[in-house]
Amino acid sequence: MKNRILFIEKTPDYSDVMRYYLENNYYIAFSPSNNDALHKIEKDEKIRLIIYDNDPPALDGLAFLKTIRKNHYTIPFILLSDNLNIKSDVEIIKNTLFLNKPFQIEALIQVIEGLIPKTAINEKRKYPRISMNRNIVISDKKSGKKIEGSIENISIGGMRILLRDFIESFDDHEMEFQLGDLKLKLDKSRIVHKTKSDDNKISIGIEFVDLNDNILSVIENFIREVIMNAIITKKE
């Protein structure tokens, strides 16, 4: 089943364009009002992204965003607006991105394809691999050992990290990966390759093992938040 994008705008201008470019991989749901959009969110659990074309006074994207976050909906949210005065108010809200109008459609498509997968959640190899250079702390709950390093990339199926100290094995260990205030806890993971860098650090490839739907959902949300934080940081 295609992942669903809810597009809120007074007239279906952008959403029609998005349907043309993305219809093979996504389902675009159009909402002409805040009430209709809220109804769709309450009734459809498969909405993976909300895009809001802010067009005051007919539509108030910031107010709608605050409403759904107050109601505990954490769906990634992109606000399209030419009002730069609300940018900071939008982006302090978790899992939210401000995109200044006018913009290139290709830029919005690239953001969409980075935030949500093109295929079903269980097809882990189809998910994007996100490159980054961020500090990470790994805790082995079995031994109590903590190791600091940096994360090089992450996908739904695993990650590559650069460590100062060597880890022999993750097999059958409960591991916690902490990236800033983001935490990912896994019952099973394993090392699939390791190489030593020129500065004697060790690059390790980690595969996430026995992923059920609940763990996949946690990892997917983790990746989305990493992407959203990276996009916001890059734009500042």
N, C-alpha and C positions, 0 to 999 in steps of 0.2 A: 504494500500500500504506500502511496506517495505521501511524503511529509507535507503537512499543511502550513501555509503562510496566511495569516489574517492581515489583509490590507485595508486600512481605514482611511477613507477619503470621501469628499462630498460627491465627486463624480469619478467614475472608474477610469481615469486617465493613465496614471502610473501603473495601476494593477493590470490594465489591458496590455500595456507594454510588457510587464513582467510575465503575463501569461504567454505571450508570444515567445519570449526568450527562455522561459523556464518550464513550460508545460510538460516536457518529457520527463522531468524529474520531480516536480513539485505540483501540489494543488494550491491554487490561489483562491482564497475566499475573500470576497469584497463585502465591506460594510460601509454604508453611507452615513452612519451616525454612531455616537458613543453607546446609546442604549442597545442598538442592534449588535454592535461589536461585543459588548459585555454579555449579551445573551449567548452569542456564539462561543465565547470563552467558557461560560458556565456549562454549556451543553456538549462541547467537543473537547475531549481530553487529548486529541492528537495534534492540536495546534502547537507548532514548534517555534514559531517566530511571529512577532507582531510588528508591522510597519505602519506608521501613522503619518499621513500627509497633513501637517498642521496648517489649517486654513482659517484663522480667526476672522470674524467672530463665529462663523458657522461651526468650527471644530476647535476644541481646546485640548491639545495633545498632552500638555503638562498636567492638567487636572485629571485627565483620563488615566495617565500613567500612575499618578499618586493613588487614584481609586483602586486600580487593580493590584498595586503593591500592598495597599492597606488590606485588601482581601486575600493576601498571601499568594497571589499568582506571580511566579518567578520567571515566567516565559521571557526570553530575550526580546528586547524592545528597541526599535530604531525609530527615532523621531526625525522626520524631514521638515525643515523649517528654514525660512530666511531671517528669522528673528534671533540674532546672536545674543540678545540680552538674556535669553532663557537657557543658553547652552550650559552654563555652569550648574544651574538648578536641575537640569536633566541628568547630567553625567555624574552627579554625586549619588544618584540613585543606582543601586546595584544592578548589574546585568543590563545596562541601558547605554545606548549610543545616540549622539546627536550628529546628524548629517546635514550640512549647510546646503540650502538651495540657492542657485541652480547647481546641479551636479551631473556628472556623466553617468548614464545608465549602467555602463560597464563597471563603474566603481561600486555601485549598489549590488550588482550581480555578484561581483567578487566577494563582497562582504557576506552576502547570503550563502554562497557556496562554502565559505569558510566557517560559518556559524552552524549550519545544519547539514547533515549528510544527504547525498543524492539517493541513497538506497535504504533498505530496511535496516533496523538497528542491529539485527543479528549478523549482517554481512560486514564484519569488522574490517576486512581488508579494503573496503570501499571508502572508509572514513579518511578525512584529510590527516596528513602528518604535519604537525605544527612545530616549526623550528623556533628556538628561542635560546637565550643565554641568561638563565635566572638561577639564583641560589636555591638549593633544595636540601632538606634534612631528611634522612632516612632512618627510621627506628625499627629495629628488629625486636618485636614484642617477646620473642622466645628467649633471646639472650640478654635483652635490655640494652644492647649496643646501639649507639647513635653515630651516624657518619654524615659529615657535611660534604657537599659537592655542588655541581651545577647541572641543570637539565639542558640537554642539547635539542631534543625533540620529543614529542609525545603524540600518540595516536590512540585509537580505541583499543588496539591490541597490545600496546606496550610502550616503552620509552627508552631513550638512550641517555645515559647520565655520565658525567665526568667526575671521578672521585679522587680524593687525596689518599685515601686508605683503601685497601683491598677488602672486598667481601667475598668469602669463599662460595656461599650458596644462599639462595632464598628458598630453596625447595621446602615445601610444607611449613614455612614460617609465616606467621602473621606479621605483615609489614605495614608501616604507615609512612606515606610520602607527604611531606609538608612543604608547600611552596607559598611563602608569605603566610597569609591567614587561611589559605586553602589546604585542606587535608583530604587525602585519599587513603582509605584503609582497605587492604586486600588480604584475604585468608591464604591465597596461593599466588605465587609468581615464581619465575625461574630465570636464571641467567642463560642467555642463548649465545652470547659471544663476548669476548673481552680483548682489548688491545691496549698497549701501553703507548702513551703520547711522548713527544720529545722532552717534555718537562717532567717526565716520570709519573704523570697522572694516568689513571686507568679509565678508559672508556668502556662502559658496560652496556650491553643490550639486554633489556629485561622484557620478558613476555608475561602478560597477564594470563593466568590459567583458570579454567573452569568458570568462565564468565556467565552468570545467569542474568536474567532480565534486570533484576534489581541493581546488581553491580554495574552492568552496562549503562544503566540510567545514571548512576552516580558518576561514572567515568565520563560519560557524555556531557553532563552538566559541568564537571570539572574542566573539560576541554573548552566548553563554551565560555566559561568565565575567564579562562586564560586568554582566549582569543579576544574577548570583549575588552579586557584590561589592556592587552597589547595594542589594540586598535585605538583606544582612547589615549594611551600614552604616546603613541606615534603621532596623533593629531595635535597634541598640545604643543 
